[in-house]
Amino acid sequence: MKILLTVDPEIPVPPKGYGGIERIVHMLIAQYVKKGMEVTLVAHPDSKVPCRLEKWKGAKSRGGVDVAKNTLQLTRLVYGHPFDVVHSFSRLAYMTAILPLRLPKMMSYQREPTISQVKKANFLAKKNSLIFTGCSNYISNQIASVAEAYTVYNGAPLHLYEASATIDKDAPLVFLGRIEPIKGTDIAIEVAKAANKKLIIAGNIPSEYQAYFDEKIKPFLDNQITYIGTVNDEQKNKLLRTALALLMPIAWNEPFGIVMAEAMACGTPVLGFARGAVPEVVSPGITGFVSTNKNEMIQQVSLCNSLDRIAIRKVAKERFSDDKISDEYLKLYKMMLARNKN
């Protein structure tokens, strides 16, 4: 199968720091190549992937000139090569000129979809040639009322993570993600202090939220609450597998949150607020607990030691492994190809 993948042009694949979508696409490429697929990726020029790379000519996904450049580039690429399927994690607009083609096309959303754009694309597309996916039911259900949509969860490369059956009795809580209000870093601190647990905070501080860090996080850093900056995969593995739990006190409807799959791959429970995809991802009493407020999360901290960490790893393998997620997309490709022949 000849697969054309696209991502937005701003961040390389794999990402050097933040870049959830780019991390997922890199994971898919590795699996597709392993499974014998012929893959082409259109991405940032600095991408390093084990497949053919086409470098976007437009450097930004917003702005008329760059969007026009990339739309023309993708159109020429599709007309000049015999791809079996086009799978976009980038701007839907880039596919405008190829929508009327019979060629199977998939648009995957890792963020809130713009329903008006979905409607327009569905109208322009040849019948049965375009489907949409969301990284959670929370996302795909928004699309399903106007177009054909499926849920394919995000996941993690399981070989990068190890599970620990047991942890130290004073194992810390962990917050891992961007340091900003919607991620609830300040709430994580309050939970840790109330539960009398250490908290390790890891993640980048976006420049626009430096003041939030300086006012809401930095004053509380001490022997109990520590900030270690950004972490690579090796550091993340060690951090998560030795943690009592991952805290996700989010203040927004997060579409998925890849760190939940990464934590589970380490056998680490997830404590999350019931927003976005959290209730879909976390199985209460098995892989963690879901709460509606800070006080509930504080009470759930004491329950984490009762969970089977090896069982959590097993759930991660069954639901969120790179092998599982790539197979889910491949099944959809094959469905579209079969439908295209009829």
N, C-alpha and C positions, 0 to 999 in steps of 0.2 A: 504494500500500500504506500502510495506517495502522498505524504502529508505536508501541507504548508501551514506553519504556525506564525502568528504575528503578535507582537506586544508593542506597547507604546514606546516612542523613541527616547525617552528621557533617561532611563536606567538600564545599564548593561545586564545581560543574562550570563551567569548568575549575578545577583546584586552584590556589591562590595559591602554594603551596609543594609539600610532599610530597603525593602522591595519585595513585598509578599507575593505579588503576581509573578514577578520575574523568578522568584524562588520556585513557585509551582511549575512554571513552564520549563525551567531547567530540569526539574524532577521528571516531568513528562518526557522530555527529549531523551534523557538517559534510559528510561524504561522502553520507549518506542524503538530506539536503536538496538537495545538488548533483545527486543522481541522481533527484530528483523525488518522494521519499517524504514522507508527512505524518507528522511525528514529534511525540510528546509525551514529555516527560521528567518524572519525579517525583524530586525531589532537594532538597538544601539550599536554603533560601530565597534565599541570596545568589548562586545560580548565574546565569551570564550566557550564554545559549545562543540560537542562531538558530532556535528552534522554540518551541512552546508549553511553558510551564513550570508544573507543579503542585508546590506547596511542601509537603513533608512536615509533618504536624502534630506528630508525635513527633520530638524532637530527637536521640534516641539509638537505636542499633540493638539495644542490650541493655537489659533492664529491662521488666518485664511491662506497665506502663501504656503506654509509648511503642510497644512492639511491637503491642499491641492497637489503639492509635490508628491506626498505619500500616497494619495489616492491614485494618481497617474502611475506611480511606480508599481503599486500592487496590481493595478489593472494590466499593465504590460507584462508583469511577471506571470500572471495567471493565463493570459492569452498566449504567452510564449512557451509554456511548459505544461506537460500533461499531468497535472495534479489530480488525485482522486478525491481529495477533500481539502477545504480551506477552513482552518480553525482560528478564529480571531479572539485574542485577549486585548486587542487594541481598540481604537476608535471605530465604531460602527460605520461612520462616514466613509472610511477608507474602502469599504466594500460596495459603495454606491453603484459603480459601473458594472460590477460583476453579479449583482443581485439577480438580474433577469436571466442569467445563465442557468442551465440545468445542473451544473456542477454543485455537489453538496457543500453547503456552507453552515458553519456553526459559530454563533456569537456567544461567548461566555462572560458572564458578569460576576465580578468579585466585589462589586460595590453596588450601591443603589442604582437601579436602571432608570433611564429616562423613558417613560412609557410612550410619550408622543413619538420619539425616535424609533422605538420598537414597532409601533403601528405603521410608520412610514416605510420602514425597511420591509416589513411583512407584506405590505401592499405592492411594493416594487418587485419583490422576489418572485421568481417562477414558482409555481405551486409545488409544494413538497420538497423544495430545495434548500430551505432555510429553517434551522431550529435554534433555540436559545437554551442556555443552561445557566443555573445560578449555583453558587457555592454553598447554598443552604435552601431549605424550603422557604425560609423567610424571604429570600431573594426571588426564587423561581415562582413562588405563588403570586408575586406581584405581576409577573410577565404572563402567567398562564391564562389570564382573562382576555388577552389580546393576541396571543401567539402561542405556537407549540413550544412548550418549555419543560425542561427536566432538571432534576437536582443531581449534581455531582459534587460531593464534598471535597474540600481541600484535604491534604494529607502531608505526610513527612517521609523522607527516605529512612526506613527503619534501620538500615545498617549503620547510620550515623549515631544511633542512640542505644543505650544499654539500660536495662532495668535493674534496680537493686531490690532484693526481697525484703531487706531490713534497712533501717536507717538509724542514725544516732538518736538518743532520747531527746537531745536538745537541737534536733534538726531545724533549720530555719524555714520560714515561709519565703516565697520568692514572688517578686513582681518583675515581669519581663515584657518590655514593650516601650513604645514611645512615651516620653515623659510629658504628658499634657492632660488637661482637665477631663476630657471625655474618656480617657483610659483609667481614671480614678486612682492615680498614684497616691494622692493625699489620703484617700479613703483606705488604701492598703496600709498606710502607716497607722491610721487610727485603729484598724482591725488588729494589727500586730501588737500594738501597745495594750489594747484592751484584753487581748488573749495572752499577754505576757510571753510573747514569742519574738525571736529575732526575725528581722526582715532584711533580705538582700534585694536591692533594687538594681536592675540592669536594663540598659536601653539608651537610645539617643535622646538628646534634648533639642527639638526643633528650635531654630533661632527665634521664632515668633513666640515661643513659650519659655524663654529663658527667665522672664520675670516670674512666671508661675513656679518654676523650679526654685528661684531665689527666695520667694515668699512662702511657698507652701511645702517645700521639700527640704531644702538646705538647712533651715533652722532646727530640724528634728533629727538630723544625722548625728549619731553617736555610736557607742559600742553596741547598742541594740539594733539601730536602723542604719544600714550602710548602703552607699551608692558606689557601684563598681564600673560604671560607664557601659559601653557597648561590649558585646561578647561574640566570639566566633562560634562555629558549630561545636568544636571540641570543648570550649569553655561552657557553652550552653548545656551540653550533655552532662558534664560534671555537676554544674549548678542545679539542674533539674532533678537528676537521679538521687541527689543527696538532700533534697528538700522535703519538708513535711507536706507541702501543698503549693500549688500555683494559685495566686489570687488574681481574679478577673472582676474587680468591682466597677465595671464599665458604666458610663453615664450616657451611652448612646446605643443604638441598635447595630452592633457590630455584625457585619455579614457572615463572618466565620471566626477568624482569630486563629491563625495557623499555630500559634504557640500552645493552644489547647491540645492539638494532635501531637506536638513535640513533647509536651509534658507527659501525656499518656504513654507515648513510646518509651519514656523513661520509667514508667510505672508510677508516676506521680499524680495524685488526685488533683482535680481542678475545683476550686470554689469560685463560682461566678454568679453575677446578678442575672436575673431572668430577662435579659434584653437580647434582641437580635437572634443569633443562632445558638446561644448558650444552652437553652432548654433542649435543643435537638442533639447537641454534641455530648453534653454531660448526662450520664445515666445516674440518677441519685442513688446513693448507697452502694454503687458499683465502681464508678470512675470518678466520683466526687459528689458535690452537692450544689444545688441551685437555691439561691435566696432572693428575696425581694428587697432587702435592706441590709444596712451595715450590722445591726444587732443580730440578725439571723446568721450572717456570715461569721460573726464572732463566735457564736455558739457552735457552729459547724466545725471550727478549727479542731476542737477536742475530739471530734468523731473520725478524723482522718487516719489515726493510727489503727483503727479497726478495719480498714480496707485492705484487700489483698492486692499488693502492688504487682505481682506477677499476672494476676487476672486482669489488671488494668492494661498492662502491656499486651495481653492477648486480645483485648477489645480493640486496641489501637491497630493491631495487625489485621484484624477482621474488617474493621470499618475505615481506617484512615491510612493504610500503608500505601507507598508509592506503587506497588504492584496492583493493589485493589483499585486505586483511583485511575491509573492508566487503563486498566481493563474496562472500567466503566465508560470512559471516553471512546475506547476502541469499539465497544458494543454499539454505541450510538453512531459512529462512523459507518460500521457495517450495516446497520439498519438503514441508514440513508442511501448507501450504495445499492443495497438490495431493492429499495423502493425506486431508485433512479432507473433500474433496469426494466421495471414493469411499465 
